[in-house]
Amino acid sequence: MPRYRRSRIEVVRDILKEARKGANKTRIMYRSSLNFACFTRYFEELIEKGLIVEVEPNPNVVKIYRTSEKGLRLLEVLEKAEELI
């Protein structure tokens, strides 16, 4: 399979898709095939925009993140757009 650079939209879609059911940062990062620096940049932006939220914050356990309702709507739009292309 030829390697290519994913577009910004493809990276955002992949992160939102992986966080849909809830996962920790490391799992989302690996499943999205991103390095730490790149993942951190995208992930922080998605949190700031309310597309990903922390689930039940608890200082004694690993933080779990999930795609928010707003993020799910965006993911749906991105997946529909991908079908049309």
C-alpha positions in Angstrom: 0.0 0.0 0.0 1.5 3.4 -0.9 2.2 5.7 1.9 0.9 9.2 1.8 0.4 12.2 4.1 -3.1 12.3 5.5 -4.9 15.6 5.3 -5.8 17.5 8.5 -9.4 16.4 8.0 -8.4 12.8 7.8 -6.3 13.0 11.0 -9.2 14.7 12.9 -11.6 12.0 11.6 -9.3 9.2 12.7 -8.9 10.7 16.2 -12.7 11.3 16.6 -13.4 7.8 15.4 -11.0 6.2 17.9 -12.3 8.2 20.8 -16.0 7.4 20.0 -16.3 4.6 22.6 -13.9 6.2 25.0 -10.2 5.5 25.5 -7.0 6.9 27.1 -4.7 9.2 25.2 -2.1 6.5 24.4 -4.7 4.2 22.8 -6.2 7.0 20.7 -2.7 8.1 19.6 -1.5 4.6 18.6 -4.8 3.7 16.9 -4.7 7.0 15.0 -1.1 6.2 13.8 0.3 9.5 15.1 3.5 10.4 16.8 3.4 12.1 20.2 4.0 15.7 19.1 1.6 15.5 16.2 -1.1 13.8 18.3 -0.7 16.3 21.2 -1.2 19.3 18.8 -4.4 17.8 17.3 -5.8 16.4 20.6 -5.4 19.7 22.5 -7.2 21.5 19.7 -10.1 19.0 19.6 -10.5 19.4 23.4 -10.5 23.2 23.2 -13.2 23.1 20.6 -15.3 20.7 22.6 -15.1 17.8 20.1 -13.5 15.5 22.7 -14.3 15.5 26.4 -12.8 13.8 29.4 -15.1 11.2 30.9 -15.7 11.3 34.6 -12.5 13.0 35.7 -10.9 11.1 38.6 -7.3 11.9 39.8 -6.8 8.2 40.9 -7.4 6.5 37.6 -6.2 6.9 34.0 -8.1 9.7 32.2 -10.6 8.5 29.6 -11.6 10.7 26.7 -14.6 10.3 24.5 -15.9 12.1 21.3 -18.6 14.6 22.4 -22.0 15.0 20.8 -20.6 17.9 18.8 -17.6 15.7 17.7 -20.0 12.9 16.7 -21.9 15.3 14.5 -18.6 16.4 12.8 -17.5 12.8 12.4 -20.8 12.0 10.7 -20.4 14.9 8.3 -16.7 13.9 7.5 -17.7 10.3 6.9 -20.5 11.4 4.5 -18.2 13.7 2.7 -15.7 10.9 2.3 -18.4 8.7 0.7 -19.0 11.4 -1.9 -15.4 11.8 -2.9 
